[in-house]
């Protein structure tokens, strides 16, 4: 039996096409049919009417950097609990890092995760393939077989490829499959600490990581991309020097891209005061001048996407001395609200902020619209024919982040107690409501 839904009284924003106006959206059998003006005549008989009350309706968010506890760390989080957090944050598609136990270095693991994401109650999953076997940095994984199985890109997660020779081989080999390589930009021999090197780390007695650790790795890998012609993406960039190197490389036509995470444009190193382990990250939080540089790089387009960097941790992972505690914080449920801080302070327009969460990561992962690779669902757009993955939100509605009350299992948020503007009112996957009202 055919189903039909009409979203009316909404502000339609689709950064992929430049659409930004009041209108109506028609969905039939889980697929977007089209949109028209708010006063257009005619509604299909028997259609469900969703009154958006003037809120924004946009594509569901595409989060390109997420850890999920499955497989191997289900005590931290499961696909089911991560889906609850994702849908509450308007996220309908997640790219999952390959660093579980076992790592995603086998085509069967890729197919299993993609299959899990096809379940109607679960967020859509785009698995990363391990760049090296076991994510150990030694022997290259089977990039061709993993790509054929549905891996969208290749990375060792938060483990940088330390060997320049190995990275050169990886970029050359991946180029044969037009595969994207994703690097954690920290020079490993300089990254043995747990806080940004400087006065605060010294005062707290914490081993420091110089900001140059990021710039050194980015500079090396940009040169390797120039040598090989490969495609390289830097995850969660966090320093002014790092984004400046990427800005200059892009100006020369080098095939490099990057993303950042909300903590790097919203928090600085003072958040770790009193040894607050929920604010321990890899890379660590930076000084205020670096935070401002990340904001500027968002505004001028140097940064291609915003990813939540969602890293669920059990309380016991964090209830340790700062140097021994696990790095990482949850980010799915807070992704929109923290991103919109840069809209409310004038750094980004609303459409530009949403582009960093929708069409731009979809392009990087090769799942944008008609260009979706390997039979993947086209996401990040309101174009006719695309799956009706949608987010309805009020950009001005305030809410407070309270650890222990967030959707999902993991609660290790660095934004605990923070008041945010930008509340998700409803999320739809394939035209079916999965958050906000009757699912």
N, C-alpha and C positions, 0 to 999 in steps of 0.2 A: 504494500500500500504506500502510495506516495505521500511524503510529508512536506509541509511548506511553512516557512517562518518569515514574517516581515518585521524588520527592525525599523521603527519609525521614531521621529522626534530625537534624532541622533546627529551628532557632528561626525561626519565620515572623514577620517584621515587615513590616507594610504600613501605613505612616502614614496613607494615604488613608482607610482604614477603621478605624483604631485597633487592628488585629490585632497582637498580640504574645504568642505562646505557642509551646510545642513542638508540632510537628505534622508532617503530610505534605502534599505538594503534587503534584497530578496534572496532567500536561501531555499533550495528545493533538494530533498534527498541528500542533505549533507554537503551540497556544492553551492557555491555562490553563483547566482544566475545573473545578477546585475544590480545597479542602483539607479535611483531617479530622484527628482526634486521632491521636497517635503509635501507639496500640494498636488502631487500627481494623482490622477484618478485610478481607481481599480485596485482590488486586492483579491488574490485567488480565494475561491470559496473554500472554507474550512481551514484557512491559514491561521497559525498561531501568531498573535500580535505581541511584540515586545516593545513597550514604550520606554525609550531610553531616557526620558525626562531631561533632554538636552545634553546628556553626557557624551563623551567621545567613544566612537566605535572604530576600532582599528584592527589590523591583523594580530593574531596571537603572537606573543613574543618568541623569538628564536634565541635561546641561550646557548652560546657556543663553548662554554667551559663549565662542566658540571661533574662532580663526583657523585656516585651512588654506591651505597654499601654493597649491593649485589654486583658480582659474586664475591663471597668470602668474608664480608664485614657487615652482615645483616643486622648485627647488634647496633650498628651505627644508624643504618637506614635501609629501607627496602625500596623497590620500584614503586610499590603502593604508597608508602609514606612520602616519598619524594614527589609523587604525582599530586598528592594533596597540597603540598607546599607550592608546587609549580602552578597549579590551577588557581590557587588563591592569589598568586602574583601575576596572573595573566599570561603565564608562560605555557605554551602548548607544544613546543618542540625543544628538546635538549640534546646537545652533543656531549656524549659521555666519555670521560677520559678512560684510558685503557689500563689504569693502574690498580685494578682490583686483584683478587686472589682466587683463581689464577688471572694473570694479565690477559688482555685481549690481543693475543698474538696468534690466534688460530681462527680460521674462517668460520668454524662452527660456533665460536663465541660471538662473532659479529652477527651471524644469522639469528642466534638465540635472542640477543638483545633487541634486534630490530623486530623480531616476532613479538617480544614482550610489549614493545611500544605500540603495536597494532591493536592491542586490547582496548575496548572502548573506554574503560575507566582509567586508563593509564596514559601518561604523557607520551607523545611520540619520541622515539629514541633514535638518534643518529650516532652510532658508535665510532669513536676514533679507533684506528688500529695502532698497535704498538709499533714504534719506529724500529726498535731493536728487540730481539727475542728476550722475553721476560722483562722488558723495559730496563735492562741492565747496562745498555750502552756499549755492548761488545759486538755482537753479530747482528747484521741487519735482519729484520723480520721479512716475511714473504709479502712484500708490498703489493705485488700483482694479484696474488690470490686473495688477500684481504680486501683489496679494492673491488675485485669482482664479487666478493661476498656482501659488499655494501658499506665498507668503511669509508667515511667521508674525508678523512685526513689522517695524518700520521704524526705521533708524538710519543715521548716518554713521560708525559705529564709534568710533574714538578722536578723531574730529573733532567738536567741539561745534558746535551751531548757534549762531553768534555773534549773529545778528540777532534781536532780540526780535520784530520784525514777521514775520520768516520762520518763527519757531517758532510764533507765534500762528496763522499761516496753515496750518502743518503740522498742528497739533492740531485745527483746525477741519475741515480737509479729511479727515484720518484718521478723525474722528468719524463721518463719513458711512458709513464701512465698518466701524465698530467696531474699528478697527485700533489696535494699541498702538504708541506712539512711544517710542523708547529714546534717552536722552541721555547723552553723556559729560559729567559735571558738572565742568567747569573753564572759567572765564571766560578766553577765549583771549588777551586782551591782558595778562593777569597770569600766563599759563602758559608763558612763554618760557624758563624755566629747566630744570633737570634734577634738582633735589633739593629737599626741603622747606626753605623759608627758615628760617634760624635759626643757632644756634651751630655745628652740625656743618657745614652748607654753607659758612659763612664760613670755618671752619678749613681746609676742604678746597679753598677757592677756587673753589667751584662756584656758578653762577648759581642763585638760589633761586626757588621758587614758593611764595607765601604760602598757608597753608591756607584763607584767606578766599576764594581763587579758586574753591574748591568751593562754599562756602556762598553766595557771591554768585550763582552760576549756579542753584543749587537754589532759592534764595529767589525769583529772577526767574521761573523756570519754574513753581513752585508757583502764583504769582500768575496766570500765563498759563493754567494749568489751571483755576483758579477762574473766569477770565473766559470760557473756551471750553466747559468741561464735558468736555474730552477726557480721554484716558487716557495717562499718562506714567509711564515707568519710568526710574529712574536706575541706570546701570551702575556697578559697582565703587566704591561709596561708601567713603570712607577716613578721614573726619574726624568727631570728636565733634560739632562744630557742624553739619555736614551732616546727620547722622542725627537730631539733635535737631529740626532744621527739618522733616524728614520725619515724625518722631513727632508733632509738633504738627499738621501738616497732616492726617495720618490721623485724629487725634482730632476734627478739624473735618469729617471726611467727604470730604476732597478725594481725587480718584481718582489717587493717586500710589502707586507701589511702588518697591522698590529691591533690588539684590543687592550682595554684596561678594565678594571673592576671598580665597583662603587667605592670601596674603602680607600682607593688611591686618589679619588678626586673629592672625597667628602671628609676623610679623617687624616690626621697627621700623627707623627710619632708620640705626641703627648697623650694619645689614647691608651698607651701601655703604662701610664703612670700607676703607681701602687701595684705594679706587676700583674696587670690585668690580662690574663691569658686568653680571654675571648677576643682580644685585639692582637693576638700573635698570628702573623701571616708569613707566607713565603711567596714573593719577597716581602720583607718587613715594611711596616708603615714608614713613611719618609718624612723629611722636614717640610715645613710650610711652603718654602719656595718650590720644592718639587711638586707639591699638591697643586699649586697655582699653575705650574708649567703643564701639568696634565689637563687642567681645565682649559688652558689656552689651546692645547693640541686637540681637544674635543671640538672647540669652537672653530678652528681653522681647517678641520677635516683630516689632520694628520692621523688621528686615531680612527680606525675603520669601524669599530664595534665596541659595545659595552657588554661584558659577560659577567654573570653573577659571581663566578669563581666559587660556586657552592661547594663547600667541603664539610659534610656532616661529621661531627665528632661526638663520642660518648662523653658524659660528664667526667668519667675517670681519665679520659685522655687530656682533659684540661685542668683537673684538680691536682696539679703537680707544680713544683717550682718552675718559674717561667722558662728557664733554659731547657728543661726536660719536657715541658708540655708540648702537645701536638700543635702544629700550625694549622690554621684554616678556620673559616667561619661559614655559617649558613648564609645563603643569599637569595634563594628563589623567591620567597615571599616578600622580600624588601626591595627587589630589583627595581621595580617601577618607581616606588616612592623615593628612593635615594637618587635615582637618575633624574627625577623631576626637580630635585633641588637646584640643578643647573638650569632648568627652565624657569623656575621661580626667581632666580637671581639674575636672569637676563643673559646668561652665558650661551644658551641654546634656545632656538625657537621650539615650539612644541613638536612640529613636524620633524625637525632635525633630531630632537631627542628620541622620537619614536623610530626614526630611520636607523639609529644606532642599535635598536632592539629588534628590528624586524627585517627589512629588506637587505640591509648591508651585511649582517651576519649570514643571511640566506645566500647572498651572492658568494661570499667567501667559501661557504660550505658546498656550493654548487647545487642548491635546492631551491632556487628562485624561479618561480613561475614556469613558463614553458621551457626554460633552460635547465630544469631539474635533471640531474644525471642519474643514470642507472635505474630508472624507474622510480626514483624517490618521489614522495608527495611534494608538489610545489607549495612552498610556504612563504610567509612574509609578505603577502599581498592580498588585496581585496578584488583582484581581477576576476572577471567572469570565468568560470570553469575551475577555479582553485577550490580546494577543500575549505569548508566554512570553519576555519580555526580563527576565533574571534575573541577580542577583549573589549569589554565595556567598562569605562572607568570615568570617575569624576576627578579632574586634575586639581581641584581646589578643596576636596573633602579631606579633612585632617584625621589622622589616627595616630596611635602611639604604639611603638614596638615594645613588647613586653616578653622577655625570655621566659619560657615556660607556657606561654599562651599562643605561640605561633603554630600555624598548621604544619603537619608533618611531625616526624619523630625527633629529629635533631633540633636543638634549641641554642646552639653556640653562636649567637649573633653578636657582632661587635657594636650593633646599634641599639642595644637594650636601653630602654627609657627614652629613646629619641622620638620626638614628635615629627611626623612627616605629612606632607600634602600630596595626595594622589592615591585614591582608594579604588581598588578593583570592585566593581559591582556585579560582574558576571563574566564567565569564561565559557566558551563553546569549543568543542572539538568535533569536527565532522558534522557541525550543525546541531550537536546534542549538548545541552547545558551540563557542564561538569562542575561548576562553582557558582554560587550565588542564587539561592532559591532551590526549587525542586530539581534535582539532577535527573 
